[in-house]
């Protein structure tokens, strides 16, 4: 038997095979037409939508970033490029906060040369007016003042967390020195209340309480000066804040 014998079909079989092949081919063509027939219109529609969105975004970008005609004329007239905050202020004034999409952050007016605030100012808003002092430092300064009972000297600001000599020298000219302090009564306050004061540590408060128990009321600062727990520097720092 030769290999050609395997490919031999009867007339009816050949007709059936031909019809089957034609049916398969027709099905493939029809499937392709249904799948890809509407794609060009869909792609065009999607491209047009993307173009519109891109144009809208570009217009918004121009409104936010491009300098106004006033700034352009100023550059041409003076030859100086305005700072970034000037550009923002001009755009905000012309376009408004709604066009920019955000509300401008309120800026605190700083003190001018010759203007001062009180050293024991309790308002953080007043402290933020001092050049070199922001919200964090203003809050720390007021909080430390409350713990002390008031500042007796500007140098005590160096005890505020984060304060250094450079910043201190910058803010010193804007301060009016006062000595409005609140004293604490050594004989009336409890252990925890005394311990809250920054100039009293645990051992010092403990010896004060023990001394009250043994001797009764403490009558003067000199009694504390005789104790080993208090140095002369400690006594000098505490003097404005203690009463008996």
C-alpha positions in Angstrom: 0.0 0.0 0.0 1.3 3.4 -1.0 1.0 6.6 1.0 -1.3 8.1 -1.6 -3.8 5.5 -0.7 -4.3 7.2 2.7 -5.3 10.5 0.9 -7.9 8.9 -1.3 -11.5 9.9 -0.5 -14.7 9.0 -2.1 -16.6 11.6 -4.0 -19.1 12.2 -1.2 -16.3 12.5 1.4 -14.4 15.0 -0.7 -17.5 17.2 -1.0 -18.0 17.1 2.8 -14.4 18.1 3.5 -14.6 21.0 1.0 -17.8 22.3 2.5 -16.3 22.1 6.0 -13.2 24.1 5.0 -15.4 26.7 3.4 -17.5 27.0 6.5 -14.4 27.4 8.8 -13.0 30.1 6.5 -16.3 32.0 6.4 -16.5 31.8 10.2 -13.0 33.2 10.6 -13.7 36.1 8.2 -17.0 36.9 10.0 -15.4 36.8 13.4 -12.7 39.2 12.3 -15.2 41.7 10.8 -17.2 41.7 14.0 -14.2 42.1 16.2 -12.3 44.9 14.4 -15.0 46.5 12.3 -15.9 49.3 14.8 -12.4 49.8 16.3 -11.3 52.7 14.2 -14.3 54.8 15.2 -13.7 53.8 18.9 -10.0 54.8 18.7 -10.8 58.1 17.1 -13.4 58.9 19.7 -11.0 58.0 22.5 -8.2 60.1 21.0 -10.5 63.1 20.7 -11.5 62.8 24.4 -7.8 62.6 25.4 -7.0 65.6 23.3 -9.7 67.6 25.0 -8.5 66.6 28.5 -5.0 67.5 27.6 -5.9 70.9 26.3 -7.9 71.6 29.5 -5.0 70.5 31.7 -2.6 72.7 29.7 -4.8 75.7 30.1 -5.0 75.1 33.8 -1.3 74.8 34.0 -0.8 78.1 32.2 -3.2 79.9 34.6 -1.2 78.6 37.5 2.4 79.0 36.3 2.7 81.6 33.6 3.5 85.1 34.9 0.9 87.8 34.4 1.4 90.7 31.9 2.2 93.0 34.9 5.1 90.8 35.9 6.4 90.6 32.3 6.3 94.4 32.1 8.1 94.7 35.4 10.9 92.4 34.3 11.3 94.4 31.0 11.4 97.7 32.9 13.7 96.8 35.7 15.6 93.7 34.4 15.0 92.0 37.8 13.2 88.7 38.1 10.6 88.7 40.9 10.8 86.2 43.7 8.6 83.2 43.8 6.3 84.6 46.5 5.7 87.7 44.4 4.6 85.5 41.5 2.2 83.6 43.7 0.8 86.8 45.2 0.2 88.3 41.8 -1.4 85.2 40.4 -3.7 84.9 43.5 -4.7 88.5 43.2 -5.5 88.2 39.5 -7.0 84.7 39.3 -8.4 84.3 42.8 -8.0 81.3 45.1 -10.7 79.3 43.3 -8.8 79.4 40.0 -5.6 78.2 41.7 -7.4 75.4 43.5 -6.1 76.3 47.0 -6.4 79.0 49.6 -3.3 81.0 50.3 -1.6 80.3 53.6 -2.1 83.4 55.9 1.2 85.1 56.5 2.0 86.7 59.9 3.2 90.3 59.7 6.6 90.6 61.3 7.8 93.4 63.6 9.7 96.2 62.1 12.9 97.6 63.5 12.1 99.4 66.8 8.9 97.5 67.4 8.9 95.1 70.4 6.8 92.7 72.5 6.9 92.0 76.2 9.3 89.2 77.3 6.5 87.6 79.3 4.0 87.9 76.4 1.6 84.9 76.7 0.1 85.1 73.2 1.7 82.9 70.7 0.4 85.1 67.9 2.4 88.0 69.3 5.6 85.9 69.5 5.2 84.8 65.8 5.5 88.4 64.8 9.1 88.4 66.0 11.5 87.8 63.1 13.0 84.3 63.4 10.1 82.9 65.5 7.6 80.6 63.9 4.7 78.6 65.3 6.8 75.9 66.9 9.1 78.3 68.8 6.3 80.5 69.8 4.5 77.6 71.4 7.6 76.4 73.2 8.4 79.9 74.5 4.9 80.4 75.9 4.8 76.8 77.4 8.2 77.2 79.1 7.1 80.6 80.5 4.0 78.9 82.0 6.2 76.3 83.6 8.6 78.8 85.0 6.0 81.3 86.1 7.5 84.0 83.9 10.9 85.1 82.5 13.1 87.2 84.7 15.8 87.6 82.1 15.9 87.3 78.3 18.7 84.8 78.6 16.2 82.3 79.9 15.0 81.9 76.4 18.2 79.9 75.7 16.7 77.2 78.0 13.8 76.8 75.5 14.3 73.6 73.5 16.0 74.3 70.2 17.0 77.9 70.9 20.6 78.7 70.1 22.7 81.9 70.4 22.2 82.8 66.7 18.4 82.9 67.0 18.5 84.5 70.4 20.7 87.4 69.1 18.2 87.8 66.3 15.1 88.1 68.5 16.7 90.0 71.4 16.2 93.5 69.9 12.5 92.9 69.6 11.9 92.2 73.3 10.9 94.6 76.1 12.2 93.2 79.4 9.7 92.9 82.2 9.7 90.8 85.4 6.1 89.8 85.7 6.5 86.4 87.4 4.3 84.1 89.4 5.8 82.7 92.7 5.2 79.3 94.1 4.6 78.7 97.8 7.1 76.2 99.1 5.0 75.3 102.1 1.7 74.8 100.4 2.3 72.9 97.2 2.4 69.1 97.1 5.3 67.0 95.8 4.1 66.7 92.2 3.2 70.4 92.0 6.7 71.5 93.1 8.3 69.0 90.7 6.6 70.7 87.8 8.9 73.7 88.1 11.9 73.5 85.7 14.4 74.6 88.4 13.5 71.9 90.9 14.6 68.3 90.4 13.4 65.2 92.2 16.0 65.1 95.0 15.4 68.8 95.7 11.7 68.4 96.0 12.1 65.4 98.2 14.3 67.2 100.6 11.9 70.1 100.8 9.0 67.8 101.7 11.1 66.0 104.3 12.2 69.3 105.8 8.6 70.4 106.1 7.7 67.2 107.9 10.6 67.5 110.3 10.9 71.3 110.9 7.5 72.5 110.0 7.2 75.4 107.5 10.3 76.6 105.7 10.7 80.3 106.5 13.4 81.5 104.1 15.6 80.6 101.1 18.6 80.4 103.4 17.3 77.2 104.9 17.4 75.6 101.4 20.9 77.1 100.8 22.2 75.1 103.7 21.2 71.8 102.1 23.6 69.8 100.0 21.0 69.4 97.2 21.1 73.1 96.4 24.1 74.9 94.9 24.5 78.6 95.0 23.5 78.7 91.3 20.3 76.8 92.1 19.4 79.3 94.9 20.0 82.3 92.6 17.8 80.9 89.9 15.0 79.9 92.3 15.0 83.2 94.3 12.5 85.1 92.1 10.1 82.1 92.0 9.8 80.9 95.6 7.8 82.4 98.5 7.4 81.1 102.0 
